[in-house]
Amino acid sequence: MYGLIGKINTVPGKRDELIRILLDGVESMPGCLSYVVAKDPSDADGLWITEVWDSKGNHHASLSLPSVQKAIQAARPLIASFAEHYEIEPVGGHGLP
């Protein structure tokens, strides 16, 4: 498995709008085992994204999906910066194989 954990800093006041964009259509990403968007309780403009994929290749391929490309285009103006970013190797857990 392949995983990512990253923090996004949104333009002030745009966090909820970005959440809606990120969650729209996430069920149609082949190979995605888990995609979680979480509000940072200590940062009004911060979001954490946690992803688990069956392979790094499927994650990379997902970036070419029309629905993902559309979400990226819609999200760009709402993102102030990308903060922390970690690649991880999930080994299991609730909901994972």
C-alpha positions, 0 to 999 in steps of 0.5 A: 500500500501507499499513503500520503498525509498532507496539510493544506492552508486555504485562503482565509474563509475558504476552508469549507468550500475547499472541503466540498470540492475535495470530497466531491467524487472521491468514491470514483478513484480506482485503487483508493482505499481511504481518502479522509479530509479533516479540519485542523482544530487549531487552524481555521484555514488548515486542512489535513488530507490522509490518503491510502492507495493500493499502489503508488501507481494508482495514486499517480494514475488518479491525477489524470482522471477527469474528475480529479483534474476538474477538482484540481482546477476548482481548488487552486484559487482556494489554496494559500499554500501546501504545508507538511507533506509525508509519504507513508507505507500503510501496513493495515488498520480498520477498513484496510486489507 
